[in-house]
Amino acid sequence: MEHFEALIVGAGPAGSFAAELLAKAGVKVALFDGRPEGEPKACGGGVTAKALKAWPHLLNAVGRTVGELEMYSPSGKPLHLQLEEPFAIYSRIAFDLYLRDRARKAGAEIFPAKISARGIRRTQNGWTLREGAGASNPKRLTRPAPRAAGCEWSGQMLVGADGAGSSVARLLAGRLPPSEMEVAFGYRAPLPEVGESPAVIAFLPGWIGYAWAFPRLDHISFGIATTQEAFEHQPLDKLLWDFMLGYYRQREDPKAKLWARRQSDRGRDHRIREKLATTAERYAARIPGLSDKTWDTRRVCGEAWALLGDAAGFADPVTGEGIYYALRSAELFAESFLVQTPLAYEERWREDFGRELKRASQMRRRFYGNFWGAPFTERMIGFARSHRGIKRVLGDLVAGEQGYVDLKKKLARSAMWPV
Ligand SMILES: Cc1cc2nc3c(=O)[nH]c(=O)nc-3n(C[C@H](O)[C@H](O)[C@H](O)COP(=O)(O)OP(=O)(O)OC[C@H]3O[C@@H](n4cnc5c(N)ncnc54)[C@H](O)[C@@H]3O)c2cc1C
């Protein structure tokens, strides 16, 4: 059995980045991922300007940078945002492969293996991991050499970077209740045949959450993110179809409304719907959305183990953004590990972004709640349409540069600068 200094389960952004940083410093790292080749992680793939500034090499991954964003209030009022700093949209196949490749080049050994939760054992020297019987998915068979179930690896440090449904986290930090998960689902659909393909975020009429259209190089990712409590499959799926229809309709007729109640051109809508019905691929997954209290009580590292990214619960409870936190937690963990103080990781993530994410979960209800008799998001878009300052704050929020801790203060102060 091969012995490693670090065993990292999950090669999403968190696991691959941690593997790269540790391997680069000479640590013997094994990185495992059980996802069938060519199967993307369900994700919008949006990476904020803040993340691109922190790790400019991300721009080398094949993706699309976006300098403009169309936003819509719940009642359908549009707001065009010219972003001072662009964000990027990636296919998660391309993005994950890019980061995994960097880990490999840095010296990490990568195993296409799904680690069985029951196969994780503590030993005197650390841990042993066993591969689960994962060859049931036929796509796995396209791999060059699928392993037989039962391979084992040993190592000193166990890192759980295995996403929102993390079995490593369940074992070491306890299961999160379903109420602390957000739901996101959507469709990958073809790029429009006519017109531009703008990036769109539309706050939902009558529901918590928002819909997005994120154009990638060869398709668009449409989706809705909402809370577990608010999730109702049928009406939300219908809402997403209306949104997709509105998106393509606007490409053909720029004057068309996004959420059209009355159909002005039934033939066109029927044609778009038919095309989507045969081309759109559905996806769905959870995103952690920790409650205010859990931010205080949850521990994400201990003697010879640590959790990163979604496995740790690190996603923005208002927007569901998690890629930045996956990468940042990987970096903070790697830095702590490399100076022989792995337990300092707990304090470091709390200082770095923990307070902000806790504040976001306190804000969630208000962000999607009412303000002066209308949804807060309606007011925010409405004010931004007539106040340059508020528009700028909104741009910073999209860029990941505006936190929630001082959001209210910033919005109030910015209202002093009318257009
Ligand atoms: C629909 C949707 C849309 C989203 N859109 C955005 C967005 O636009 N921008 C953004 O910032 N965030 C978005 N998120 C959140 C984002 O996807 C996650 O926060 C991010 O991927 C977390 O990275 P990670 O590395 O922690 O986990 P993941 O990306 O989930 O990676 C975990 C990896 O572990 C592997 N794995 C799991 N179990 C095992 C096992 N037992 N053995 C081996 N390998 C295992 C998986 O195959 C996977 O590759 C979205 C989430 C969803 C669900």
The ligand as a Gaussian input file, in Angstrom:
#p B3LYP/6-31G(d) Opt

LIG

0 1
 C      -26.363000      24.375000      -9.861000
 C      -25.217000      25.059000      -9.161000
 C      -24.729000      26.251000      -9.660000
 C      -23.623000      26.868000      -9.057000
 N      -23.110000      28.003000      -9.617000
 C      -22.027000      28.573000      -9.078000
 C      -21.409000      29.696000      -9.708000
 O      -21.820000      30.153000     -10.766000
 N      -20.316000      30.252000      -9.097000
 C      -19.811000      29.767000      -7.922000
 O      -18.839000      30.325000      -7.410000
 N      -20.364000      28.684000      -7.324000
 C      -21.433000      28.062000      -7.878000
 N      -21.959000      26.946000      -7.302000
 C      -21.287000      26.375000      -6.126000
 C      -20.012000      25.635000      -6.585000
 O      -20.364000      24.686000      -7.564000
 C      -19.332000      24.947000      -5.415000
 O      -19.294000      25.819000      -4.315000
 C      -17.904000      24.529000      -5.767000
 O      -17.901000      23.617000      -6.823000
 C      -17.226000      23.897000      -4.548000
 O      -15.987000      23.350000      -4.921000
 P      -15.407000      22.086000      -4.144000
 O      -14.099000      21.775000      -4.749000
 O      -15.503000      22.318000      -2.691000
 O      -16.444000      20.904000      -4.433000
 P      -16.901000      20.268000      -5.820000
 O      -16.696000      21.194000      -6.928000
 O      -18.260000      19.708000      -5.568000
 O      -15.876000      19.074000      -6.021000
 C      -15.941000      17.910000      -5.228000
 C      -15.315000      16.770000      -6.004000
 O      -15.279000      15.621000      -5.135000
 C      -15.587000      14.476000      -5.888000
 N      -16.066000      13.461000      -4.939000
 C      -17.202000      13.487000      -4.210000
 N      -17.264000      12.395000      -3.427000
 C      -16.151000      11.672000      -3.673000
 C      -15.636000      10.433000      -3.177000
 N      -16.301000       9.742000      -2.263000
 N      -14.464000       9.976000      -3.654000
 C      -13.783000      10.688000      -4.598000
 N      -14.213000      11.856000      -5.106000
 C      -15.389000      12.350000      -4.638000
 C      -16.621000      14.937000      -6.894000
 O      -16.623000      14.088000      -8.021000
 C      -16.134000      16.358000      -7.222000
 O      -15.332000      16.395000      -8.366000
 C      -23.050000      26.317000      -7.889000
 C      -23.567000      25.125000      -7.364000
 C      -24.633000      24.500000      -7.995000
 C      -25.151000      23.204000      -7.425000

